[in-house]
Amino acid sequence: MGVIAKQSSYAAIALGVGLVLGAANNMAVLPRAFEGKEEIWGLVRIMTSWGVICAALATLGAPGAIVRFLNRYSDKERDKALNSILAIALAGLTLTLGTILTFGEYWVTKLDPTHADLLTAHAPWFLAIMAIMSLLHIFRSLLTLALRTGYVSWIDEVWQKLSYISLAVLLLFDAIPLHAFVPMYVATYGVSLVLLGIPNIRMFKRVSAGWNRQDMPQFLEYSGFSLFAGSSIIIAMQLDSIMIAKYLGLEEVPMYTIGFFIGSVVGMPGRATVNIVKGVLADKVHAANDGSIDRLNKRTARINVLLMTSLMAGIWAAFDPFQQLLPENYRGLEWVFVCIGLSRIIAGLNNSNNQHLALSEHYRLVLPINIALVVVTIAMNYLFLVIFEWGLSGAALATLGTFVWNNAWRLWLVNRKLGVHPFTWSLPVIGAIGLVFATLFHWEAGQLGLHPLVEASIQGTLASGGCFVACYGLGFFPELRAGIKHRLPWWP
């Protein structure tokens, strides 16, 4: 097994374990651990969101430059190039830390004025998690360059989620005091920093190699592009929770988190294949094989939509009995799930298309689209949360609207500039089949007279399995049929 296949396997296993841990934590443990104290869970979620945003901005796009440029140099020159790129990150981190130290306390009180005292008391932890996440960005990029993505996935997906659920269980059984949860949560990221930093320890020994001043302009140029293009996506993805905290209150954030998590499960097939598609597509772009790229684009879209639609049909059909398993405050999130699930299907449809644009000579066109994405996200959230006052469903609808807007632009650009698109006649048929099966088995809780978990499992299996089998029977998954027939020649 090659190194890429091996690392992909490790990453896939970590992703699966992380999904199970995340589901158990979000569905079973956290709602009960923080029952009556939802504002603390909201605080943790907002702290993480702002940490992710500030870390992306603080590193000034250096992680992207590391992955893009360092492989071009010999070992000796690579150290100099790395030092130059790290200098960019250090400057950004210093500026960001200084700004937060100066204005941080005033800034955090604006996140939710009704909980200003709670936010002010935890202002130092905002600073700590932002600094830790910034260094994690650098370490991840170096390990990605060294083809150790499997190790990164195990730290991010398994350790981080395992430590989170462990803290939640301890809080649930009163083994730790509530006031200790936030610092202990931040400490888990500190452990991640150590675990990802150990393999990069040689980085600190290479400072004596000097600097690459000659190539600094191109490092700065790409870092600037990566900063605005990459950070815009990260900011847009975190804005929902931040604006919910501001306009609805910290205690509403956990409710949205539950619905958002359930909807995000729909995107798992796309997450599992995105790196594989990117690697294959990079080779085809390099070879200028446009016909093959178009076929890959359509095939990836069809498979992603088929798998995601089948998964969403099952979850949607089982939603009513499933939500009976949650505390009463966390029910009524069906439309949050629907909006987030549909946004993930749209992203899966456009998976290969987006990678093609990023890898092509037109990659700079991503910049204005992503910057506009932040503006549209803020505008839509304000419209639905403040003006229309649609609550959590409005926030989810804003997410769906921004996904439609952003991906529509990308589809149009790729088709115009590169002449390919992901659409086939099978896509609307798959969507219709998914809707039929989701509706057919969408029974209210108690219809079968069984435990809600059993009812949810039965309804979900019937809807998801029925959708998948129907799509397979209509010939929409020939790759699976060919794979089975290769092992079982008698397969029809």
TIFI-469876 format. One record per residue (C-alpha): x, y, z; residue number from 1. Coordinates in nm, 4 decimals. Each point is the difference from the previous one (the first is absolute). Layout:
BEGIN
LOVO          X          Y          Z   seq
LOVO          X          Y          Z   NUM
...
END
This chain:
BEGIN
LOVO          X          Y          Z   seq
LOVO     0.0000     0.0000     0.0000     1
LOVO     0.1417     0.3398    -0.0996     2
LOVO     0.0495     0.2817     0.2460     3
LOVO    -0.2947     0.2001    -0.1360     4
LOVO    -0.2371    -0.2974     0.0161     5
LOVO     0.1249    -0.0862     0.3495     6
LOVO    -0.0443     0.3539     0.1306     7
LOVO    -0.3445     0.0203    -0.1611     8
LOVO    -0.0974    -0.3229     0.1753     9
LOVO     0.1205     0.1304     0.3364    10
LOVO    -0.1867     0.3257    -0.0562    11
LOVO    -0.3207    -0.1810    -0.0988    12
LOVO     0.0102    -0.2133     0.3165    13
LOVO     0.0627     0.3099     0.2127    14
LOVO    -0.2865     0.1793    -0.1705    15
LOVO    -0.2360    -0.2880     0.0746    16
LOVO     0.1062    -0.0213     0.3647    17
LOVO    -0.0293     0.3777     0.0315    18
LOVO    -0.3519    -0.0110    -0.1430    19
LOVO    -0.1097    -0.2581     0.2566    20
LOVO     0.1562     0.1967     0.2855    21
LOVO    -0.1481     0.3264    -0.1242    22
LOVO    -0.3443    -0.1530    -0.0387    23
LOVO     0.0060    -0.1525     0.3478    24
LOVO     0.1185     0.3258     0.1522    25
LOVO    -0.2374     0.2346    -0.1803    26
LOVO    -0.3045    -0.2252     0.0139    27
LOVO     0.0274    -0.1683     0.3406    28
LOVO     0.2543     0.1592     0.2320    29
LOVO     0.0272     0.3760    -0.0504    30
LOVO    -0.3751     0.0782     0.0033    31
LOVO    -0.0297    -0.1706     0.3394    32
LOVO     0.3300     0.1217     0.1411    33
LOVO    -0.0951     0.3621    -0.0710    34
LOVO    -0.3738    -0.0262     0.0629    35
LOVO    -0.1004     0.3253     0.1679    36
LOVO     0.3493     0.1405    -0.0692    37
LOVO    -0.0223     0.0326    -0.3790    38
LOVO     0.1760     0.3367     0.0015    39
LOVO     0.3274    -0.1739     0.1018    40
LOVO    -0.0257    -0.2434    -0.2906    41
LOVO    -0.0759     0.2980    -0.2220    42
LOVO     0.3075     0.1734     0.1394    43
LOVO     0.2187    -0.3010    -0.0875    44
LOVO    -0.1437    -0.0115    -0.3524    45
LOVO     0.0503     0.3735    -0.0591    46
LOVO     0.3501    -0.0129     0.1457    47
LOVO     0.0887    -0.2783    -0.2447    48
LOVO    -0.1547     0.1871    -0.2940    49
LOVO     0.1917     0.3174     0.0751    50
LOVO     0.3161    -0.2005     0.0591    51
LOVO    -0.0314    -0.1557    -0.3458    52
LOVO    -0.0638     0.3402    -0.1626    53
LOVO     0.2800     0.1860     0.1780    54
LOVO     0.2465    -0.2829    -0.0608    55
LOVO    -0.0728     0.0063    -0.3739    56
LOVO     0.0588     0.3749    -0.0077    57
LOVO     0.3000     0.0046     0.2366    58
LOVO     0.2164    -0.2339    -0.2098    59
LOVO    -0.0392     0.2304    -0.3056    60
LOVO    -0.0478    -0.2911    -0.2396    61
LOVO     0.3380    -0.1554     0.0859    62
LOVO    -0.1332    -0.3589     0.0276    63
LOVO    -0.1149     0.0137    -0.3620    64
LOVO     0.3365     0.1355    -0.1107    65
LOVO     0.1808    -0.2823     0.1824    66
LOVO    -0.1910    -0.2675    -0.1904    67
LOVO     0.0245     0.1820    -0.3330    68
LOVO     0.3695     0.0974    -0.0063    69
LOVO     0.2248    -0.2153     0.2192    70
LOVO     0.0027    -0.3079    -0.2241    71
LOVO     0.1645     0.2083    -0.2717    72
LOVO     0.3272     0.0371     0.1902    73
LOVO     0.2907    -0.2256     0.0836    74
LOVO     0.0425    -0.0931     0.3663    75
LOVO     0.2460     0.2808     0.0705    76
LOVO    -0.2018     0.2698    -0.1754    77
LOVO    -0.3234    -0.1335     0.1447    78
LOVO     0.1064     0.0994     0.3516    79
LOVO     0.0630     0.3563    -0.1136    80
LOVO    -0.3353     0.0173    -0.1768    81
LOVO    -0.1752    -0.1393     0.3069    82
LOVO     0.1627     0.2599     0.2251    83
LOVO    -0.1203     0.2776    -0.2300    84
LOVO    -0.3575    -0.1296    -0.0019    85
LOVO     0.0028    -0.0502     0.3779    86
LOVO     0.1151     0.3599     0.0387    87
LOVO    -0.3201     0.1080    -0.1771    88
LOVO    -0.2070    -0.2111     0.2397    89
LOVO     0.1887     0.1323     0.3034    90
LOVO    -0.0660     0.3593    -0.1048    91
LOVO    -0.3707    -0.0698    -0.0405    92
LOVO    -0.0264    -0.1861     0.3291    93
LOVO     0.1784     0.2789     0.1880    94
LOVO    -0.2287     0.2634    -0.1507    95
LOVO    -0.3136    -0.2013     0.0758    96
LOVO     0.1000    -0.0770     0.3577    97
LOVO     0.0838     0.3640     0.0616    98
LOVO    -0.3354     0.1130    -0.1395    99
LOVO    -0.1952    -0.2488     0.2112   100
LOVO     0.1958     0.0877     0.3137   101
LOVO    -0.0885     0.3657    -0.0583   102
LOVO    -0.3632    -0.0269    -0.1053   103
LOVO    -0.0928    -0.3576     0.0966   104
LOVO    -0.2059     0.0707     0.3095   105
LOVO    -0.2089     0.2632    -0.1796   106
LOVO    -0.0399    -0.2293    -0.3005   107
LOVO    -0.1230    -0.3107     0.1862   108
LOVO    -0.2709     0.1936     0.1836   109
LOVO    -0.1556     0.0829    -0.3375   110
LOVO    -0.0445    -0.3680    -0.0871   111
LOVO    -0.3061    -0.0185     0.2266   112
LOVO    -0.0699     0.3122     0.2099   113
LOVO    -0.2385    -0.1935     0.2276   114
LOVO     0.2884    -0.2226     0.1144   115
LOVO     0.2712     0.2673     0.0064   116
LOVO     0.1314    -0.0993     0.3453   117
LOVO     0.0321    -0.3658    -0.1001   118
LOVO     0.1852     0.0911    -0.3192   119
LOVO     0.2310     0.2476     0.1722   120
LOVO     0.0946    -0.2579     0.2645   121
LOVO     0.1110    -0.2373    -0.2774   122
LOVO     0.1773     0.2560    -0.2213   123
LOVO     0.3496    -0.1464     0.0732   124
LOVO    -0.1145    -0.3388    -0.1274   125
LOVO    -0.1062     0.1570    -0.3301   126
LOVO     0.3576     0.1219    -0.0364   127
LOVO     0.1478    -0.3370     0.0976   128
LOVO    -0.2041    -0.2107    -0.2402   129
LOVO     0.0659     0.2415    -0.2863   130
LOVO     0.3771    -0.0184     0.0532   131
LOVO    -0.0071    -0.3799     0.0263   132
LOVO    -0.2128    -0.0395    -0.3132   133
LOVO     0.2346     0.2289    -0.1946   134
LOVO     0.2981    -0.2224     0.0755   135
LOVO    -0.2085    -0.3073    -0.0791   136
LOVO    -0.0608     0.1413    -0.3498   137
LOVO     0.3753     0.0170    -0.0573   138
LOVO     0.0696    -0.3473     0.1377   139
LOVO    -0.2806    -0.1564    -0.2062   140
LOVO     0.1341     0.1491    -0.3220   141
LOVO     0.3514    -0.1315     0.0694   142
LOVO    -0.1316    -0.3488     0.0728   143
LOVO    -0.2189     0.0133    -0.3115   144
LOVO     0.3089     0.0840    -0.2028   145
LOVO     0.1729    -0.3018     0.1565   146
LOVO    -0.2970    -0.2223    -0.0991   147
LOVO    -0.0983    -0.0634     0.3612   148
LOVO    -0.3639     0.1004    -0.0373   149
LOVO    -0.1108    -0.3227     0.1686   150
LOVO     0.1747     0.1057     0.3217   151
LOVO    -0.1571     0.3461    -0.0218   152
LOVO    -0.3447    -0.1552    -0.0437   153
LOVO     0.0425    -0.2182     0.3075   154
LOVO     0.0888     0.3017     0.2116   155
LOVO    -0.2741     0.2242    -0.1392   156
LOVO    -0.2769    -0.2566    -0.0296   157
LOVO     0.0710    -0.2561     0.2714   158
LOVO     0.2009     0.1652     0.2772   159
LOVO    -0.1803     0.3337    -0.0135   160
LOVO    -0.3485    -0.1545    -0.0037   161
LOVO     0.0888    -0.2711     0.2515   162
LOVO     0.1305     0.2590     0.2440   163
LOVO    -0.3105     0.2151    -0.0536   164
LOVO    -0.2428    -0.2837     0.0730   165
LOVO     0.2123    -0.1060     0.2998   166
LOVO    -0.0289     0.3486     0.1510   167
LOVO    -0.3730     0.0036    -0.0715   168
LOVO    -0.0467    -0.3366     0.1748   169
LOVO     0.1981     0.1232     0.3012   170
LOVO    -0.2199     0.3110     0.0146   171
LOVO    -0.3171    -0.2073    -0.0400   172
LOVO     0.0907    -0.2080     0.3069   173
LOVO     0.1223     0.3041     0.1987   174
LOVO     0.3584    -0.1278    -0.0004   175
LOVO     0.1260     0.3455    -0.0978   176
LOVO    -0.1455     0.3415     0.0925   177
LOVO    -0.1716     0.2040    -0.2688   178
LOVO     0.2514     0.2868     0.0271   179
LOVO     0.2856    -0.2403    -0.0853   180
LOVO    -0.1523    -0.1219    -0.3269   181
LOVO     0.1123     0.2883    -0.2244   182
LOVO     0.3690     0.0045     0.1060   183
LOVO     0.0145    -0.3797    -0.0211   184
LOVO    -0.1565     0.0143    -0.3475   185
LOVO     0.2641     0.2508    -0.1138   186
LOVO     0.2661    -0.2246     0.1551   187
LOVO    -0.1045    -0.2836    -0.2338   188
LOVO     0.1030     0.2197    -0.2918   189
LOVO     0.3274     0.0578     0.1800   190
LOVO     0.0551    -0.3765     0.0030   191
LOVO    -0.0766    -0.0097    -0.3741   192
LOVO     0.2629     0.2705    -0.0460   193
LOVO     0.2599    -0.2151     0.1760   194
LOVO    -0.0979    -0.3132    -0.1930   195
LOVO     0.0218     0.1768    -0.3366   196
LOVO     0.3052     0.1985     0.1041   197
LOVO     0.2188    -0.2980     0.0938   198
LOVO     0.0341    -0.1271    -0.3617   199
LOVO     0.0881     0.3570    -0.1012   200
LOVO     0.2666     0.0522     0.2661   201
LOVO     0.2686     0.0223    -0.2690   202
LOVO    -0.1633     0.3188    -0.1237   203
LOVO     0.1451     0.1870     0.2972   204
LOVO     0.3503    -0.1276    -0.0806   205
LOVO    -0.0082     0.1379    -0.3549   206
LOVO    -0.0099     0.3678     0.0941   207
LOVO     0.3773     0.0228    -0.0418   208
LOVO    -0.0362    -0.0876    -0.3708   209
LOVO    -0.0808     0.3638    -0.0790   210
LOVO    -0.2655     0.1582    -0.2218   211
LOVO    -0.1105    -0.0124    -0.3592   212
LOVO    -0.0313     0.3702    -0.0739   213
LOVO    -0.0084    -0.0458    -0.3751   214
LOVO    -0.3321    -0.1866    -0.0007   215
LOVO    -0.1588     0.1979     0.2820   216
LOVO    -0.2166     0.2065    -0.2424   217
LOVO    -0.1717    -0.3099    -0.1388   218
LOVO    -0.0423    -0.1391     0.3514   219
LOVO    -0.1658     0.3251     0.1043   220
LOVO    -0.2179     0.0102    -0.3118   221
LOVO    -0.1304    -0.3544     0.0425   222
LOVO    -0.0387     0.0412     0.3762   223
LOVO    -0.2139     0.3069    -0.0630   224
LOVO    -0.2146    -0.1880    -0.2490   225
LOVO    -0.0296    -0.3011     0.2308   226
LOVO    -0.0845     0.2264     0.2930   227
LOVO    -0.2974     0.1647    -0.1702   228
LOVO    -0.1214    -0.2957    -0.2072   229
LOVO     0.0424    -0.2710     0.2644   230
LOVO    -0.0934     0.2054     0.3050   231
LOVO    -0.3196     0.1200    -0.1638   232
LOVO    -0.1307    -0.3559    -0.0191   233
LOVO     0.0963    -0.0655     0.3629   234
LOVO    -0.1634     0.3218     0.1185   235
LOVO    -0.3195    -0.0692    -0.1939   236
LOVO    -0.0233    -0.3519     0.1483   237
LOVO     0.0208     0.1346     0.3576   238
LOVO    -0.2225     0.3062    -0.0320   239
LOVO    -0.3326    -0.1751     0.0624   240
LOVO     0.0812    -0.0911     0.3592   241
LOVO     0.1597     0.3385     0.0681   242
LOVO    -0.3013     0.1948    -0.1262   243
LOVO    -0.2420    -0.2319     0.1833   244
LOVO     0.1876     0.0743     0.3236   245
LOVO    -0.0172     0.3724    -0.0630   246
LOVO    -0.3646     0.0291    -0.1031   247
LOVO    -0.1639    -0.2999     0.1717   248
LOVO     0.2356    -0.0628     0.2928   249
LOVO     0.2695    -0.2491     0.0972   250
LOVO    -0.2566    -0.2491     0.1278   251
LOVO    -0.1436    -0.0391    -0.3538   252
LOVO     0.3340    -0.1027    -0.1508   253
LOVO    -0.0080    -0.3600     0.1362   254
LOVO    -0.3446    -0.0586    -0.1546   255
LOVO     0.1276     0.1129    -0.3386   256
LOVO     0.3132    -0.2091     0.0486   257
LOVO    -0.2107    -0.3159     0.0330   258
LOVO    -0.1984     0.0667    -0.3187   259
LOVO     0.3124     0.1068    -0.1854   260
LOVO     0.1868    -0.3143     0.1030   261
LOVO    -0.2805    -0.2304    -0.1151   262
LOVO    -0.0115     0.1799    -0.3350   263
LOVO     0.3777    -0.0155    -0.0336   264
LOVO    -0.0113    -0.3808     0.0212   265
LOVO    -0.1549     0.0087    -0.3489   266
LOVO     0.3321     0.1336    -0.1309   267
LOVO     0.2093    -0.2925     0.1239   268
LOVO     0.0249    -0.1783    -0.3408   269
LOVO     0.1416     0.3176    -0.1528   270
LOVO     0.2478     0.0497     0.2831   271
LOVO     0.1224    -0.3557    -0.0410   272
LOVO     0.0788     0.0447    -0.3708   273
LOVO     0.1064     0.3642    -0.0284   274
LOVO     0.3750    -0.0609     0.0334   275
LOVO    -0.0108    -0.2974    -0.2373   276
LOVO    -0.1843     0.2066    -0.2619   277
LOVO     0.2444     0.2861     0.0472   278
LOVO     0.3019    -0.2263    -0.0595   279
LOVO    -0.1478    -0.1600    -0.3131   280
LOVO    -0.1167     0.3347    -0.1322   281
LOVO     0.3422     0.1596     0.0525   282
LOVO     0.1568    -0.2605    -0.2303   283
LOVO    -0.2681     0.0536    -0.2656   284
LOVO     0.0351     0.3795     0.0150   285
LOVO     0.3770    -0.0352    -0.0355   286
LOVO    -0.0515    -0.2259    -0.3035   287
LOVO    -0.2598     0.2409    -0.1441   288
LOVO    -0.2404    -0.2922    -0.0473   289
LOVO    -0.3214     0.2025    -0.0291   290
LOVO    -0.2221    -0.2874    -0.1138   291
LOVO     0.1061    -0.2167     0.2903   292
LOVO    -0.0512     0.2908     0.2424   293
LOVO    -0.3556     0.0487    -0.1242   294
LOVO    -0.0781    -0.3696     0.0510   295
LOVO     0.1566     0.0058     0.3481   296
LOVO    -0.2020     0.3112     0.0846   297
LOVO    -0.3306    -0.1604    -0.0981   298
LOVO     0.0796    -0.3352     0.1587   299
LOVO     0.1089     0.1564     0.3306   300
LOVO    -0.3130     0.2158     0.0124   301
LOVO    -0.2295    -0.2949    -0.0741   302
LOVO     0.1564    -0.2284     0.2623   303
LOVO     0.0137     0.2717     0.2674   304
LOVO    -0.3600     0.1064    -0.0586   305
LOVO    -0.1190    -0.3638    -0.0002   306
LOVO     0.1728    -0.0872     0.3281   307
LOVO    -0.0870     0.3283     0.1714   308
LOVO    -0.3625    -0.0090    -0.1139   309
LOVO    -0.0393    -0.3568     0.1268   310
LOVO     0.1510     0.0994     0.3342   311
LOVO    -0.2163     0.3115     0.0294   312
LOVO    -0.3160    -0.1948    -0.0878   313
LOVO     0.0694    -0.2397     0.2862   314
LOVO     0.0715     0.2702     0.2574   315
LOVO    -0.2997     0.2082    -0.1059   316
LOVO    -0.2379    -0.2978     0.0138   317
LOVO     0.1226    -0.0886     0.3505   318
LOVO     0.0136     0.3551     0.1323   319
LOVO    -0.3161     0.0036     0.2117   320
LOVO     0.0699    -0.3141     0.2063   321
LOVO     0.3686     0.0915     0.0127   322
LOVO    -0.0620     0.3400     0.1582   323
LOVO    -0.1966    -0.1689     0.2798   324
LOVO     0.3388    -0.1235     0.1212   325
LOVO     0.1118     0.3597     0.0622   326
LOVO    -0.0932     0.2286     0.2899   327
LOVO    -0.3148     0.1994    -0.0758   328
LOVO     0.1904     0.3251    -0.0575   329
LOVO     0.1862    -0.1549    -0.2914   330
LOVO    -0.3028    -0.1083    -0.2029   331
LOVO    -0.1670     0.1751    -0.2918   332
LOVO     0.3224     0.0272    -0.2054   333
LOVO    -0.1225    -0.1861    -0.3076   334
LOVO     0.0200     0.2971    -0.2365   335
LOVO     0.3474     0.0863     0.1264   336
LOVO     0.1020    -0.3535    -0.0966   337
LOVO    -0.1714     0.0238    -0.3403   338
LOVO     0.1722     0.3269    -0.0923   339
LOVO     0.3446    -0.1159     0.1129   340
LOVO    -0.0442    -0.3409    -0.1644   341
LOVO    -0.0974     0.1595    -0.3321   342
LOVO     0.3002     0.2335     0.0207   343
LOVO     0.2270    -0.3032     0.0407   344
LOVO    -0.1545    -0.1687    -0.3050   345
LOVO     0.0619     0.3160    -0.2025   346
LOVO     0.3635    -0.0018     0.1144   347
LOVO     0.0295    -0.3687    -0.0968   348
LOVO    -0.1443     0.0748    -0.3437   349
LOVO     0.2653     0.2649    -0.0527   350
LOVO     0.2915    -0.1853     0.1631   351
LOVO     0.2086    -0.0760    -0.3093   352
LOVO    -0.1100     0.3243    -0.1643   353
LOVO     0.1367     0.2097     0.2874   354
LOVO     0.3276    -0.1933     0.0073   355
LOVO     0.0367     0.0503    -0.3756   356
LOVO    -0.0345     0.3769     0.0358   357
LOVO     0.2532     0.0108     0.2860   358
LOVO     0.2558    -0.2068    -0.1955   359
LOVO    -0.0394     0.1825    -0.3299   360
LOVO     0.1719     0.3154    -0.1226   361
LOVO    -0.3184     0.1869     0.0928   362
LOVO     0.0394    -0.0685     0.3724   363
LOVO     0.0186     0.3716     0.0804   364
LOVO    -0.3677     0.0316    -0.0935   365
LOVO    -0.0742    -0.1786     0.3278   366
LOVO     0.1094     0.3117     0.1920   367
LOVO    -0.2882     0.2384    -0.0817   368
LOVO    -0.2536    -0.2824     0.0297   369
LOVO     0.1206    -0.0957     0.3475   370
LOVO     0.0208     0.3574     0.1250   371
LOVO    -0.3521     0.0607    -0.1269   372
LOVO    -0.1044    -0.3191     0.1800   373
LOVO     0.0738     0.1635     0.3364   374
LOVO    -0.2065     0.3057    -0.0921   375
LOVO    -0.2923    -0.2124    -0.1228   376
LOVO     0.0153    -0.2218     0.3100   377
LOVO    -0.0186     0.2999     0.2332   378
LOVO    -0.2794     0.1580    -0.2043   379
LOVO    -0.2120    -0.3155    -0.0157   380
LOVO     0.0426    -0.0767     0.3702   381
LOVO    -0.0966     0.3572     0.0900   382
LOVO    -0.3007    -0.0172    -0.2325   383
LOVO    -0.1360    -0.3263     0.1392   384
LOVO     0.1055     0.0423     0.3650   385
LOVO    -0.0655     0.3691     0.0622   386
LOVO    -0.2410     0.1283    -0.2624   387
LOVO    -0.2192    -0.3083    -0.0571   388
LOVO     0.0663    -0.1405     0.3513   389
LOVO    -0.0110    -0.3621    -0.1205   390
LOVO     0.2273    -0.1242     0.2779   391
LOVO     0.2164    -0.3089    -0.0443   392
LOVO    -0.1828    -0.1056    -0.3171   393
LOVO     0.0859     0.3396    -0.1447   394
LOVO     0.3689    -0.0507     0.0765   395
LOVO    -0.0087    -0.3391    -0.1734   396
LOVO    -0.1856     0.1488    -0.2975   397
LOVO     0.2700     0.2670    -0.0214   398
LOVO     0.2628    -0.2752    -0.0186   399
LOVO    -0.1893    -0.1757    -0.2778   400
LOVO    -0.0425     0.3280    -0.1877   401
LOVO     0.3707     0.0805     0.0150   402
LOVO     0.0894    -0.3518    -0.1201   403
LOVO    -0.2348     0.0354    -0.2971   404
LOVO     0.1350     0.3454    -0.0847   405
LOVO     0.3676    -0.0932     0.0362   406
LOVO    -0.0178    -0.3284    -0.1880   407
LOVO    -0.2115     0.1475    -0.2795   408
LOVO     0.2760     0.2531    -0.0691   409
LOVO     0.2644    -0.2723     0.0023   410
LOVO    -0.2024    -0.2207    -0.2354   411
LOVO    -0.0422     0.2884    -0.2422   412
LOVO     0.3690     0.0943     0.0110   413
LOVO     0.1300    -0.3537    -0.0538   414
LOVO    -0.2407    -0.0591    -0.2871   415
LOVO     0.0924     0.3293    -0.1633   416
LOVO     0.3765    -0.0156     0.0497   417
LOVO     0.0642    -0.3760    -0.0142   418
LOVO    -0.3019    -0.1349    -0.1859   419
LOVO    -0.1053    -0.2708     0.2492   420
LOVO    -0.2909    -0.0452     0.2390   421
LOVO    -0.1270    -0.2732     0.2378   422
LOVO    -0.3584    -0.0294    -0.1239   423
LOVO    -0.1571    -0.3177    -0.1406   424
LOVO    -0.3653    -0.0939    -0.0419   425
LOVO     0.0345    -0.2511     0.2858   426
LOVO     0.0395     0.2694     0.2677   427
LOVO    -0.3616     0.1248     0.0165   428
LOVO    -0.1230    -0.3615    -0.0143   429
LOVO     0.2206    -0.0912     0.2979   430
LOVO    -0.1306     0.3042     0.1886   431
LOVO    -0.3617    -0.0951    -0.0735   432
LOVO     0.0594    -0.3589     0.1144   433
LOVO     0.1537     0.1242     0.3245   434
LOVO    -0.2980     0.2292     0.0664   435
LOVO    -0.2474    -0.2817    -0.0676   436
LOVO     0.1662    -0.2428     0.2413   437
LOVO     0.0540     0.2663     0.2674   438
LOVO    -0.3690     0.0919    -0.0178   439
LOVO    -0.1206    -0.3601    -0.0216   440
LOVO     0.1654    -0.1008     0.3298   441
LOVO    -0.0274     0.3354     0.1793   442
LOVO    -0.2247    -0.1259     0.2806   443
LOVO    -0.0687     0.1711     0.3291   444
LOVO     0.1570    -0.1455     0.3121   445
LOVO    -0.2045    -0.2792     0.1558   446
LOVO    -0.1540    -0.1284    -0.3230   447
LOVO     0.1693    -0.3375     0.0458   448
LOVO    -0.0465    -0.0102     0.3763   449
LOVO     0.3730    -0.0613     0.0526   450
LOVO     0.2853     0.1824     0.1728   451
LOVO     0.0865     0.3214    -0.1900   452
LOVO     0.3502    -0.1271    -0.0768   453
LOVO    -0.1408    -0.3188    -0.1550   454
LOVO    -0.2614     0.1942    -0.1974   455
LOVO     0.2620     0.2459    -0.1258   456
LOVO     0.2268    -0.2864    -0.1074   457
LOVO    -0.2805    -0.1768    -0.1877   458
LOVO    -0.1290     0.3112    -0.1764   459
LOVO     0.3481     0.1216    -0.0854   460
LOVO     0.1098    -0.3366    -0.1359   461
LOVO    -0.3120    -0.0373    -0.2153   462
LOVO     0.0276     0.3499    -0.1451   463
LOVO     0.3749     0.0064    -0.0519   464
LOVO     0.0233    -0.3595    -0.1209   465
LOVO    -0.3033     0.0369    -0.2263   466
LOVO     0.1414     0.3140    -0.1609   467
LOVO     0.3389    -0.1604    -0.0574   468
LOVO    -0.1410    -0.3248    -0.1401   469
LOVO    -0.2360     0.1863    -0.2328   470
LOVO     0.2841     0.2159    -0.1336   471
LOVO     0.2206    -0.3067    -0.0433   472
LOVO    -0.2784    -0.1864    -0.1759   473
LOVO    -0.0457     0.2859    -0.2458   474
LOVO     0.3687    -0.0187    -0.0913   475
LOVO     0.1173     0.3171     0.1738   476
LOVO     0.2908    -0.1728     0.1750   477
LOVO     0.1757    -0.2063    -0.2721   478
LOVO     0.3328     0.0311     0.1848   479
LOVO    -0.1361    -0.2030     0.2912   480
LOVO    -0.1487    -0.2609    -0.2323   481
LOVO     0.3325    -0.0343    -0.1840   482
LOVO     0.1863    -0.0368     0.3292   483
LOVO    -0.2342    -0.2722     0.1258   484
LOVO     0.0045    -0.1816    -0.3326   485
LOVO     0.3805     0.0032     0.0043   486
LOVO    -0.0076    -0.2001     0.3234   487
LOVO    -0.3202    -0.1941    -0.0697   488
LOVO    -0.0172    -0.0786    -0.3730   489
LOVO    -0.3509    -0.1413     0.0343   490
LOVO    -0.1348     0.3374     0.1160   491
LOVO    -0.2685     0.1254    -0.2443   492
END
